[in-house]
Amino acid sequence: MSPPILVKSALIVLLFIGLPAIAREIPDTTEERVKACIICHGPEDKKGRDEYYPRIAGKPEGYLFNQLRNFRDGRRHYRPMALLLEGLPDGYLWEMAEYFSSLKQAFPPPEPMRASSPKVKIARKLIDHGDAGRNIPACVGCHGKDLMGIAPFIPGLLGLPRVYIMAQFGNWQHGALMRGRTPDCMSEIAKKLTTEEVSAVAMWLAAQPVPDSEERHAGAGVELPKRLARRCASIIPQANSPK
């Protein structure tokens, strides 16, 4: 390396390590504070590994608050989320939930239908009617007739990748997603489903288009049936604002 190049290289190094950093004013806003969340839950299309990160924009704020608190308190297991939320008070988690609930984000296009006709029949039966003999409620009973959720605590089921839906069922079935003294209603339901049923439901849901008129705050003003509200009492009381 010639001397002139050495001098230029030294000057470049000095610019990076020898000069004070130029201060940049960062706004103290919720949008700025939650940028770490956007890295995984951003609006870009989900491909490959990123399919395991769900869309959180526009989901019911009570549901989002419950999930944030469950991650923080160890009732839902994912180490990066637990570290990110460690020590944050309920009021701050509610602020985050309100922010993401207010966002409007385009849903991804539906996936190709992978289910055969017999699997579609299985999926539609469970989604529309459930299975009374096994005490499995219909998906529409909790998640709304259009499967877009019931505010403030029940999320929608459309617009989610098939692999994400299957992963959640697997976690519920094997106890990896939630733990605690109070059983989780979805865990109880998932454990009654066969592998074939889970696969059929996930494939059917992922292949459904999202209704244009229900992109945000789906099911607002709709009440969960009392029978199902009692069954899922472990999540409903948590949806009240801590403020």
C-alpha positions as CSV (number, residue, x, y, z in Angstrom):
1,M,0.0,0.0,0.0
2,S,1.5,3.4,-1.0
3,P,1.9,6.2,1.5
4,P,-0.9,8.4,0.0
5,I,-3.3,5.5,0.4
6,L,-2.2,4.9,3.9
7,V,-2.8,8.6,4.8
8,K,-6.3,8.4,3.2
9,S,-7.1,5.3,5.1
10,A,-6.0,6.8,8.4
11,L,-8.1,9.9,7.8
12,I,-11.1,7.6,7.2
13,V,-10.5,5.7,10.4
14,L,-10.2,9.0,12.3
15,L,-13.5,10.2,10.9
16,F,-15.2,7.1,12.3
17,I,-13.5,6.8,15.7
18,G,-11.8,10.1,16.4
19,L,-14.6,12.6,15.9
20,P,-17.6,13.0,18.2
21,A,-20.9,11.7,16.8
22,I,-23.3,14.3,15.5
23,A,-26.3,14.3,17.8
24,R,-29.6,13.6,16.2
25,E,-32.9,14.4,18.0
26,I,-35.2,11.4,18.2
27,P,-38.8,12.2,18.8
28,D,-40.3,10.7,22.0
29,T,-43.3,9.0,20.4
30,T,-44.9,5.6,20.6
31,E,-44.1,5.1,16.9
32,E,-40.4,5.7,17.6
33,R,-40.3,3.4,20.6
34,V,-41.9,0.4,19.0
35,K,-39.6,0.3,16.0
36,A,-38.0,-2.8,17.4
37,C,-41.4,-4.5,16.9
38,I,-41.5,-3.5,13.3
39,I,-38.3,-5.5,12.5
40,C,-40.3,-8.8,12.7
41,H,-43.9,-7.6,12.5
42,G,-43.5,-5.1,9.6
43,P,-45.8,-4.6,6.7
44,E,-43.6,-6.5,4.2
45,D,-44.8,-9.8,2.7
46,K,-44.0,-12.8,4.8
47,K,-41.7,-15.4,3.2
48,G,-40.0,-18.4,4.6
49,R,-39.0,-18.0,8.2
50,D,-40.8,-14.7,8.5
51,E,-44.1,-16.5,8.0
52,Y,-43.9,-17.4,11.7
53,Y,-44.2,-13.7,12.7
54,P,-47.9,-12.7,12.6
55,R,-49.5,-9.5,11.4
56,I,-50.3,-7.4,14.5
57,A,-51.5,-4.1,12.9
58,G,-55.2,-3.7,13.3
59,K,-55.7,-6.6,15.7
60,P,-58.0,-6.0,18.8
61,E,-56.1,-4.0,21.4
62,G,-57.3,-6.2,24.3
63,Y,-55.9,-9.2,22.5
64,L,-52.6,-7.5,21.8
65,F,-52.3,-6.4,25.4
66,N,-52.9,-9.9,26.7
67,Q,-50.2,-11.4,24.4
68,L,-47.7,-8.7,25.4
69,R,-48.4,-9.4,29.1
70,N,-48.2,-13.1,28.6
71,F,-44.8,-12.9,26.9
72,R,-43.6,-10.6,29.7
73,D,-44.8,-12.7,32.5
74,G,-43.7,-16.1,31.1
75,R,-47.2,-17.5,30.2
76,R,-46.2,-17.5,26.6
77,H,-42.8,-18.6,25.6
78,Y,-40.5,-16.8,23.1
79,R,-37.2,-15.6,24.5
80,P,-36.7,-12.5,22.3
81,M,-40.2,-11.2,23.1
82,A,-39.6,-11.9,26.8
83,L,-36.4,-9.9,26.8
84,L,-37.9,-7.1,24.8
85,L,-40.8,-6.7,27.3
86,E,-39.0,-7.4,30.5
87,G,-39.9,-4.9,33.2
88,L,-42.4,-2.9,31.2
89,P,-45.5,-1.9,33.2
90,D,-49.0,-2.8,32.1
91,G,-49.7,0.8,31.2
92,Y,-46.9,0.8,28.7
93,L,-48.0,-2.5,27.2
94,W,-51.5,-1.1,26.8
95,E,-50.1,1.9,25.0
96,M,-48.2,-0.4,22.6
97,A,-51.4,-2.4,22.1
98,E,-53.5,0.7,21.3
99,Y,-50.9,1.9,18.8
100,F,-50.7,-1.3,16.8
101,S,-54.5,-1.7,17.0
102,S,-54.9,1.7,15.4
103,L,-52.7,0.9,12.4
104,K,-54.1,0.0,9.0
105,Q,-52.1,-2.5,7.1
106,A,-52.8,-4.4,3.9
107,F,-53.4,-8.1,4.3
108,P,-51.4,-10.5,2.2
109,P,-53.1,-12.3,-0.7
110,P,-54.7,-15.7,0.1
111,E,-52.5,-18.7,-0.3
112,P,-53.3,-21.4,-3.0
113,M,-55.8,-23.9,-1.7
114,R,-53.8,-27.0,-0.8
115,A,-56.6,-29.0,0.8
116,S,-58.3,-31.8,-1.0
117,S,-62.1,-32.0,-1.1
118,P,-62.3,-34.3,1.9
119,K,-60.0,-32.0,3.9
120,V,-62.1,-29.0,2.9
121,K,-65.2,-30.8,4.2
122,I,-63.4,-31.5,7.5
123,A,-62.3,-27.9,7.8
124,R,-65.7,-26.4,7.0
125,K,-67.4,-28.7,9.6
126,L,-65.1,-27.6,12.4
127,I,-65.1,-23.9,11.4
128,D,-68.9,-23.6,10.9
129,H,-70.3,-26.2,13.4
130,G,-67.5,-27.6,15.6
131,D,-67.9,-31.0,17.1
132,A,-70.4,-31.2,20.0
133,G,-69.5,-34.8,20.7
134,R,-65.9,-33.7,21.6
135,N,-66.9,-30.4,23.1
136,I,-65.2,-28.5,20.3
137,P,-67.0,-25.2,19.5
138,A,-67.2,-23.8,16.0
139,C,-64.4,-21.4,15.1
140,V,-67.1,-18.8,14.1
141,G,-68.5,-19.0,17.6
142,C,-65.5,-17.1,19.1
143,H,-63.9,-15.5,16.0
144,G,-67.0,-14.1,14.4
145,K,-69.2,-15.2,11.5
146,D,-66.7,-13.7,9.1
147,L,-63.7,-15.1,11.1
148,M,-62.3,-11.5,11.5
149,G,-62.4,-11.6,15.3
150,I,-64.4,-10.0,18.1
151,A,-63.0,-6.9,19.8
152,P,-61.4,-6.3,22.2
153,F,-60.0,-9.8,22.9
154,I,-60.5,-12.3,20.1
155,P,-58.3,-12.0,17.0
156,G,-59.2,-12.7,13.4
157,L,-58.2,-15.9,11.7
158,L,-57.9,-14.7,8.1
159,G,-54.8,-13.2,6.5
160,L,-52.5,-15.5,8.4
161,P,-49.9,-17.9,6.8
162,R,-50.7,-21.6,6.9
163,V,-47.4,-22.4,8.6
164,Y,-48.1,-19.9,11.3
165,I,-51.5,-21.3,12.1
166,M,-50.1,-24.9,12.2
167,A,-47.3,-23.7,14.5
168,Q,-49.7,-22.2,16.9
169,F,-51.9,-25.3,17.0
170,G,-48.7,-27.4,17.6
171,N,-47.7,-25.1,20.5
172,W,-51.2,-25.3,22.1
173,Q,-51.3,-29.1,21.7
174,H,-47.9,-29.7,23.2
175,G,-48.0,-27.0,25.9
176,A,-45.2,-24.9,24.6
177,L,-47.2,-21.7,23.9
178,M,-48.9,-21.1,27.2
179,R,-48.6,-22.3,30.8
180,G,-50.0,-21.2,34.1
181,R,-52.5,-22.1,36.7
182,T,-55.5,-21.2,34.5
183,P,-55.9,-23.4,31.4
184,D,-56.0,-21.6,28.1
185,C,-59.2,-22.3,26.2
186,M,-57.5,-22.7,22.8
187,S,-55.0,-25.2,24.3
188,E,-58.0,-27.3,25.5
189,I,-59.6,-27.2,22.1
190,A,-56.4,-27.8,20.1
191,K,-55.6,-30.9,22.1
192,K,-58.9,-32.5,21.0
193,L,-58.0,-32.1,17.3
194,T,-56.2,-34.6,15.2
195,T,-53.2,-33.8,13.0
196,E,-55.3,-34.2,9.9
197,E,-57.9,-31.7,11.3
198,V,-55.3,-29.1,12.2
199,S,-53.8,-29.4,8.7
200,A,-57.2,-29.1,7.0
201,V,-58.3,-26.0,9.1
202,A,-54.9,-24.3,8.6
203,M,-55.0,-24.8,4.8
204,W,-58.6,-23.7,4.4
205,L,-58.1,-20.5,6.6
206,A,-54.9,-19.5,4.7
207,A,-56.6,-19.8,1.4
208,Q,-59.5,-17.4,2.3
209,P,-59.5,-13.8,1.1
210,V,-60.0,-11.1,3.8
211,P,-63.3,-9.2,3.4
212,D,-62.6,-5.6,2.3
213,S,-65.0,-4.1,4.7
214,E,-63.4,-5.8,7.8
215,E,-59.8,-4.7,7.7
216,R,-59.8,-3.1,11.1
217,H,-61.5,-3.5,14.5
218,A,-63.5,-6.5,13.3
219,G,-66.4,-7.5,15.4
220,A,-66.6,-4.2,17.4
221,G,-69.8,-4.1,19.5
222,V,-70.3,-7.9,19.1
223,E,-70.5,-9.9,22.3
224,L,-69.0,-13.3,22.8
225,P,-71.8,-15.9,23.6
226,K,-72.0,-16.4,27.4
227,R,-71.2,-20.1,27.2
228,L,-68.0,-19.4,25.3
229,A,-67.2,-16.3,27.4
230,R,-67.3,-18.6,30.5
231,R,-65.0,-21.1,28.8
232,C,-62.5,-18.5,27.9
233,A,-62.7,-16.5,31.1
234,S,-58.9,-16.8,31.5
235,I,-58.4,-14.2,28.7
236,I,-61.4,-12.0,28.9
237,P,-60.8,-10.2,32.2
238,Q,-57.3,-9.4,31.2
239,A,-58.6,-7.4,28.2
240,N,-59.7,-4.5,30.5
241,S,-57.5,-1.4,30.3
242,P,-55.1,-1.2,33.3
243,K,-55.2,2.6,33.2
